[in-house]
Amino acid sequence: MFSGLSRFSNFGQLILRVGLGIMMVAHGLPKLSGGLEKWEKIGGAMQHVGINFMPTVFGFTAAITETLGGVLFALGLAFRSASFFLLMTMIVAAAMHLSSGDGLMGSSHPIELAFVFLGMIFIGPGKYSIDKK
């Protein structure tokens, strides 16, 4: 019934890239513009994966990853690298939520995104991307 739709898979990848990329930018910009205090708080999540130093640097890294990584993801530019760094950010976010007692439902958003970013590393950006031009 849907076998003819496979010819639209690149368009589907474009929709995923642009939609998720825009949403990552929307999540990242407030963090990026939050300044040192915000970065330190965000970077504190690293303690949930056993890293207890330089929280401000890690918080800034997370904020820039969500913002710039979201732009790169949407454009399909440096796509696999952007996907990898977004995946790592989501793993830390999931660990933070799980360690904080939020449970599976409270952790579901970063876990789901981690699976998407992992899958996209293998799938690639599709032909409607800067990487493919």
N, C-alpha and C positions, 0 to 999 in steps of 0.2 A: 504494500500500500504506500509506504513512504520511501521506497528504494530510489526513486528519482530525485529525492531531496539531497542526496549525498553531493550533488554538484553545487550545493549552497554551503558546504562546510566551511569554506573560507569566509563567507559572509557571517556565518555563525561565530567564527573565531573573532572577527572584527567586532561584533556586537558584545561578546564577552570582554574583549580587551578594553574597548572604550567605556562600557558601563562600569566594570570593576575599577578601571583606572581612575575614572572621575570620582567614584566613591572613595577610593584610597586618598586621593588629593583632598577631598572634603573632610576626611578624618585627620589627615596629616597637617593641613594648613593651620588649624587652631593650635595644634601642638607645637608646630614650628614657630609660630608667632608668640607663643606663650612665654618665651624667655627662659632665663636660667632656672628660676624656681620650678617652672613647669617641667623643664628637661630633667632636673634632678629627681622630681617625683616620678616621672615616666621611667627614667633610668633605674630607679629603685626596684623595678620589676626584675632586674637581672639577678637579684638575690635569690629568686625562686629557681634559678638554674645554677646556683652556686657561685656567682660572681658578685663580689661585695665591694668593688672599688670603681672609681670614676663614674658615678651614676649620672652626672651631668653630661658627660661625653656620650654615654650610651643612650641617654634620653634624647639628646640632639640627633644622634645617629638614627634612632627609631623615627623621630619626627621627619628628618630629611628623607629617610627611606620611604615612608608612607607618601610624602609629598612628591619628591622627585621620582621615586620609583613608580608611583601611580601615573605620572606623566609619561615616563618611558614605557610603561606597560601599555598604556592607551595607544601610544604612537607605534608600538612594535619596534622600538629602538633599543638596542642592547637588551633585548627582550628576555633572554634566558637569565642573564645576570640580574636584571630587575626582579624577575620572578623568584630567583633564589634568595635575594635579600628580603623581599616581601615575605617569603616563606619563613625565613629565620625570625623575622619580626613577629609573625603570627604564632610561631612556636613559643616564643617567650611570653607573648600575651596570653596564650592558652595556659601555660605553666603558672603564670601569675594568678589567673582566675581560678584554676584548680587548687592551687596552694592556699588561696585566700578563702576557700570554702564555698565558692560560688557553684560548685557542682558541675555536672555535665551541661545542664541547660544554660547556666551562666557563662560557660566556656565555649558554647557551641559556635558563636560567630567566628572567633579566631581559628577554631579547629576546622570549621567548614572552609574558610578562606585558605588555610594551610593546604588542605587537600586540592583546592582549585589551583593554587600557585604551583604545587608539586606536579599536578597533571599538565599544566601549561608548559612547564619546563620540557616535558617530553613531546607534547603536541606541537609546540612552536607557535609563532605569531600568525601564521597564515600568509597568504600571498598579498593581502591588502595591508602591508606593514612597511615601515621604512627599512627594516632589516632586509626585506625581500626586494627592495627597489635598487 
